[in-house]
Amino acid sequence: MNEKICIVGAGYVGLPLAMAFSKYFETMVYSHSTEHIRALREGQDRTENFSVHELQTSSLSFSSDLDEIAKANVYIITVPTPVDENFNPDLDPVRSATESIATILKKGDLVIYESTVYIGCTEEFCAPLLEKGSGLTYNKEFFCGFSPERINPSDKERTIHDVMKIVSGSTAEVTQKMKMLYEHIIDAGIHVAPSMKVAEASKLIENIQRDVNIALMNEVSVLFNALGVDTHDVIEAASTKWNFHPYLPGLVGGHCIGVDPYYLIYNGEKKGVKTPLIAQARETNNTMADYIVQKSLLLMQERGIDAHKASVLLLGITFKENCPDIRNSQSVKIIELLNKEVAEVNVYDPVADKKDFLQMYDLHLLEVLKQKSYDAVIISVGHDIFKTMPMREYLKKDGLLLDLKGILPKGQSDFRL
């Protein structure tokens, strides 16, 4: 195959995909951000997946100029798909990327979407935009496909090569072409979905299943704590049965699990179909920050700590452990709520990028930690580096240690979910 591939978007999904394809095909990476492209050319990967050496010795080319990528005949869209302030799908990044590619689309070109979208989006929303911008006819002069991304950020064991890929094209021939393309880089195998709608739906329920199960654990965790029962002990005991699936309670943020359910809820609303379980799971997980703050204040009161004079240290603001991604961080919600109740909230996260955090949330990260300075320390993200830190040394006498992720041995903290 002599395909020329262009990956549109160079984040947690796009860059690993581009690096993988570049070993077999002429591969380009496009971003509208000249600053991002400049950084990539210098070998700087903000997702921390690839080293300077790996990027600069690869055969990849990076560009923010549409004319430079016009020679490609396969475009793969990997831009973010967030929700807006009302939790409705925000398709602006997909729209922008699609309209840009439409201006350089040629006869015979294939546009594949890996961005998570609502069911039917590729054919009902994206293809018409490509037709309008290119003047070409869908499924006659250009074609589309959908292959949901399955990247697990910062996972060094399950890389892009190790997770089965789902593919589906707008025609049977396109599906086979996609299968042959991805077979070059996927060792785990290819699953051919019978339609693009099935492929779109499969991505949504992968993350919705996790959201619902974590919501269950969060709900029972609140109850178990009220009953004086350790949730982790309960999960460990229940896990001795072969058909119990262990999920841990905690904050649910990020750009997948905390977002994707709203895309299926949107589908339901458009069809007049209610999805109360999915909606309730989202509500449960969204209220965990409130519960954590209220629990922290109650524990302070029981310990005789005046919350209005208290200094609190929050450890971790990324959306998951050992990953620098700070989008949709639920830890930020804890900070905002605590700031209304306590004298001071400091935040420390050596995994996160300080400049990105300041730019996105207008908040500062500590450079160093001071001993005996805090009335409460809250571990909100389970980074490996936190597991070996002397947590009690940062606390004042009678200070509280809240381990939301249960990363410390039982008994070393005053509270855990």
C-alpha positions in Angstrom: 0.0 0.0 0.0 1.3 3.4 -1.0 -0.9 5.5 1.2 0.1 8.9 2.4 -1.4 9.4 5.9 -2.1 12.7 7.7 -3.0 12.6 11.4 -5.0 15.6 12.4 -4.4 16.4 16.0 -1.2 15.5 17.9 -2.2 14.7 21.5 -2.6 11.5 23.5 -4.3 9.8 20.6 -2.8 11.4 17.5 0.9 11.3 18.2 1.1 7.5 19.1 -0.9 6.8 16.0 1.3 8.9 13.8 4.5 7.4 15.3 3.2 3.9 14.6 2.1 4.6 11.0 5.3 6.4 10.2 7.2 3.1 10.3 5.2 1.8 7.3 3.8 4.8 5.5 4.7 8.4 4.7 3.0 10.1 7.6 2.3 13.7 8.4 1.0 15.4 11.6 -1.2 18.4 11.2 -2.3 20.9 13.9 -3.7 24.4 13.5 -1.4 25.5 16.4 1.9 26.7 15.1 3.3 26.7 18.6 2.4 23.0 19.1 4.0 22.1 15.7 7.1 24.1 16.6 7.4 22.1 19.9 7.0 18.8 18.1 9.7 19.7 15.6 12.0 20.4 18.5 11.2 17.0 20.0 8.9 18.2 22.8 5.9 16.0 23.5 3.6 17.5 26.1 1.9 14.1 26.6 5.3 12.7 27.7 4.9 9.5 25.5 8.0 10.1 23.3 11.5 11.4 24.0 13.2 14.1 22.0 15.4 11.4 20.4 12.3 9.4 19.3 10.6 12.3 17.7 13.6 13.8 16.0 14.8 10.5 14.5 11.3 9.5 13.3 10.2 9.9 9.7 7.3 12.1 10.7 6.7 15.5 9.3 4.9 18.2 11.3 2.9 21.0 9.8 0.3 23.7 10.5 0.0 24.5 6.8 -2.9 22.8 4.9 -1.1 23.1 1.6 1.7 20.9 3.0 -0.6 18.1 3.9 -2.7 18.2 0.7 -0.7 15.3 -0.8 -2.2 12.9 1.7 -4.9 10.5 0.7 -5.9 9.3 4.1 -6.8 11.8 6.8 -7.3 10.6 10.4 -9.1 13.0 12.7 -8.0 12.7 16.4 -9.2 16.0 17.9 -10.9 16.3 21.3 -14.6 16.1 21.7 -15.6 17.8 25.0 -19.0 18.9 26.3 -20.2 22.5 26.7 -21.3 24.2 30.0 -24.7 22.5 29.6 -23.1 19.0 29.1 -24.1 18.9 25.4 -21.6 17.6 22.9 -19.2 20.3 21.8 -18.3 19.4 18.2 -16.4 22.6 17.5 -13.0 20.9 17.3 -14.4 18.2 15.0 -16.2 20.8 12.9 -13.0 22.9 12.6 -10.8 19.9 11.6 -13.4 18.6 9.1 -13.9 22.0 7.4 -10.1 22.4 7.2 -9.6 19.0 5.5 -12.5 19.6 3.2 -10.7 22.5 1.6 -7.9 20.1 0.4 -10.0 17.0 -0.2 -9.4 15.2 -3.5 -11.2 12.4 -5.4 -10.6 9.1 -3.8 -9.5 10.4 -0.4 -10.5 8.7 2.8 -11.3 10.6 6.0 -11.3 8.4 9.2 -12.6 9.7 12.5 -11.1 8.4 15.8 -12.5 11.2 17.9 -15.4 10.0 20.2 -18.7 11.3 18.8 -22.4 10.6 19.3 -23.9 7.8 17.3 -24.5 8.8 13.7 -22.2 11.8 13.8 -19.7 10.6 11.2 -22.3 10.2 8.5 -24.9 12.8 9.5 -22.6 15.7 10.7 -19.1 15.1 9.3 -19.7 13.8 5.8 -22.0 16.7 4.8 -19.4 19.2 6.0 -16.8 17.4 3.8 -19.2 17.5 0.8 -19.9 21.2 1.3 -16.3 22.3 1.7 -14.9 20.1 -1.1 -17.6 20.1 -3.7 -17.2 16.3 -3.9 -19.8 13.7 -3.5 -19.8 11.4 -0.4 -19.2 7.7 -1.2 -18.6 8.4 -4.8 -15.6 10.8 -4.9 -14.5 10.6 -1.2 -15.2 8.2 1.6 -15.3 8.1 5.4 -14.6 5.6 8.2 -14.8 5.4 12.0 -12.3 3.7 14.2 -12.6 4.6 17.9 -9.4 5.5 19.7 -8.6 3.1 22.6 -5.6 4.9 24.0 -5.1 4.6 27.8 -2.9 7.6 28.6 0.4 6.9 30.4 -0.2 3.1 30.1 3.2 1.6 29.2 1.9 -2.0 29.1 -1.2 -1.6 26.9 0.1 0.5 24.1 -1.6 1.3 20.8 -0.2 -2.0 19.4 -1.7 -4.1 22.2 -5.4 -3.2 22.0 -7.7 -4.6 19.4 -8.9 -2.0 16.9 -12.4 -1.6 15.8 -12.9 -0.4 12.1 -15.9 0.4 9.9 -16.0 2.3 6.7 -18.7 4.0 4.6 -18.5 1.1 2.1 -17.4 -2.5 2.3 -14.3 -1.6 0.2 -13.4 1.2 2.5 -13.8 -1.1 5.6 -11.3 -3.6 4.0 -8.9 -0.8 3.2 -9.1 0.4 6.8 -8.5 -3.1 8.1 -5.4 -3.5 5.9 -4.1 -0.1 7.0 -4.5 -0.7 10.8 -3.2 -4.3 10.5 0.3 -2.8 10.0 0.3 -1.3 13.4 -2.1 -3.3 15.6 -0.7 -6.6 16.9 -3.8 -7.5 18.9 -6.1 -7.8 15.9 -8.8 -6.0 14.0 -12.5 -6.2 14.8 -14.7 -5.2 11.8 -17.9 -3.6 13.0 -20.9 -3.9 10.6 -21.5 -0.2 10.5 -20.0 3.1 11.5 -22.8 3.6 14.0 -21.9 0.4 15.7 -18.3 1.5 15.9 -19.3 4.9 17.3 -21.6 3.2 19.9 -19.0 0.7 21.0 -16.6 3.5 22.1 -19.4 5.2 24.1 -20.4 2.1 26.1 -16.8 1.2 26.8 -16.5 4.3 29.0 -20.1 4.4 30.1 -19.8 1.0 31.6 -16.8 2.2 33.7 -18.7 5.4 34.7 -21.7 3.4 35.9 -19.7 0.9 37.9 -17.5 3.6 39.5 -20.7 5.5 40.4 -22.0 2.3 42.1 -18.7 2.1 44.1 -18.9 5.8 45.0 -22.5 5.5 46.2 -21.8 2.4 48.4 -18.5 4.0 49.6 -20.5 6.9 51.1 -22.8 4.4 52.8 -20.0 2.2 54.0 -18.2 5.2 55.5 -21.3 6.2 57.4 -21.5 2.6 58.7 -17.9 2.5 59.7 -17.0 -0.1 57.1 -13.8 0.1 55.0 -14.8 0.1 51.3 -11.5 -1.4 50.2 -12.0 -4.3 52.7 -15.4 -5.0 51.2 -14.1 -4.9 47.6 -11.3 -7.3 48.6 -13.7 -9.7 50.2 -16.2 -9.6 47.3 -13.4 -10.1 44.8 -12.9 -13.7 46.1 -15.9 -14.6 43.9 -15.1 -15.3 40.3 -17.9 -13.2 38.8 -17.4 -10.1 40.9 -15.7 -7.2 38.9 -13.8 -4.9 41.2 -14.0 -1.2 40.7 -12.7 1.4 43.1 -14.4 4.6 44.2 -12.9 7.9 43.4 -13.0 11.1 41.3 -14.1 10.6 37.7 -12.8 13.3 35.4 -10.7 13.4 32.2 -11.8 13.7 28.6 -13.3 10.1 28.2 -15.2 8.6 31.1 -16.4 11.9 32.5 -17.5 13.1 29.0 -18.6 10.2 26.8 -21.9 9.4 28.7 -23.2 12.8 27.7 -22.9 11.9 24.0 -25.1 8.9 24.4 -27.5 10.9 26.6 -27.7 13.3 23.7 -28.6 10.5 21.3 -31.4 9.5 23.7 -32.8 13.0 24.0 -32.9 13.3 20.2 -34.9 10.1 19.9 -37.0 10.7 23.0 -35.5 7.8 24.8 -34.7 8.2 28.5 -31.3 7.0 29.9 -31.9 7.5 33.6 -29.2 5.0 34.8 -26.4 6.7 32.7 -27.6 10.2 33.8 -27.7 9.2 37.5 -24.2 7.7 37.3 -22.9 11.0 36.0 -24.7 12.9 38.7 -23.3 10.6 41.4 -19.8 10.9 40.2 -20.1 14.7 39.7 -21.1 15.1 43.4 -18.1 13.2 44.8 -16.0 16.4 45.2 -18.8 17.9 47.3 -18.9 14.8 49.5 -15.2 14.8 50.0 -15.1 18.5 51.0 -18.0 18.1 53.4 -16.3 15.0 54.9 -13.1 16.9 55.3 -14.8 19.7 57.1 -16.6 17.3 59.4 -13.4 15.5 60.2 -11.7 18.8 61.0 -14.5 19.7 63.3 -14.3 16.3 65.1 -10.5 16.9 65.5 -11.0 20.4 66.9 -9.5 22.1 63.9 -11.0 25.5 63.0 -11.7 25.1 59.2 -11.8 28.9 58.7 -8.2 29.1 59.9 -7.0 25.8 58.4 -4.4 25.2 55.8 -5.0 22.3 53.4 -2.6 20.6 51.0 -4.1 18.8 48.0 -1.8 16.2 46.4 -2.6 15.6 42.7 -4.6 17.5 40.1 -4.3 15.4 37.0 -7.4 13.4 36.0 -5.6 10.1 36.6 -2.5 8.7 38.1 0.9 9.1 36.5 -0.6 11.1 33.6 0.1 14.8 33.0 -3.4 15.4 31.5 -5.3 18.0 33.6 -8.4 18.4 31.4 -11.7 18.1 33.3 -9.9 17.6 36.6 -12.3 16.9 39.4 -9.5 17.7 41.9 -9.9 21.4 40.7 -13.5 21.2 41.9 -12.2 20.2 45.4 -9.9 23.2 45.4 -12.7 25.6 44.4 -15.0 24.2 47.1 -12.3 24.2 49.8 -11.4 27.8 49.0 -14.8 28.8 50.2 -14.4 27.1 53.6 -10.7 27.2 54.7 -8.0 29.8 55.0 -5.6 28.4 52.5 -5.4 25.6 49.9 -2.0 24.6 48.4 -1.7 22.2 45.5 1.3 20.0 44.7 1.6 17.7 41.6 5.0 16.9 40.2 3.4 15.0 37.3 1.3 18.0 36.0 2.7 20.8 33.9 2.8 24.0 36.0 2.3 26.4 33.0 -0.6 24.4 31.6 -2.3 24.3 35.0 -1.9 28.0 35.4 -3.2 28.7 31.9 -6.2 26.4 32.2 -7.3 27.0 35.7 -5.5 30.2 36.8 -4.0 28.3 39.8 -0.5 27.8 40.9 1.3 24.6 41.8 3.8 24.4 44.7 7.4 23.9 43.8 8.4 22.4 47.1 6.6 21.2 50.2 7.1 22.5 53.8 7.0 20.2 56.8 4.5 20.6 59.6 2.6 23.2 57.7 -0.9 21.7 57.1 -4.0 21.0 59.1 -5.1 18.5 56.4 -3.4 16.6 53.5 -5.7 15.2 50.8 -4.4 12.7 48.4 -6.7 13.0 45.4 -4.7 11.3 42.7 -2.7 8.1 43.1 0.6 9.0 41.5 3.3 6.4 42.2 5.5 9.2 43.6 3.0 9.9 46.4 3.2 6.3 47.7 6.7 6.9 49.1 6.3 10.4 50.4 6.4 11.0 54.2 2.8 12.3 54.3 2.7 12.8 58.1 5.7 15.1 58.0 3.7 17.7 56.2 1.0 17.8 58.8 0.7 19.8 62.0 0.1 18.0 65.3 -3.2 16.3 65.1 -3.5 17.1 61.4 -5.7 14.9 59.1 -4.6 12.7 56.3 -7.3 11.8 53.7 -6.3 9.1 51.2 -9.0 9.3 48.5 -7.4 6.7 46.3 -6.4 4.2 49.0 -2.7 4.2 47.9 -1.3 4.0 51.4 -1.5 0.9 53.6 -4.7 0.7 55.7 -4.3 2.5 59.0 -1.9 5.1 57.7 -4.6 7.6 56.8 -7.5 9.0 58.7 -10.0 8.5 55.9 -10.2 6.8 52.5 -13.1 6.4 50.1 
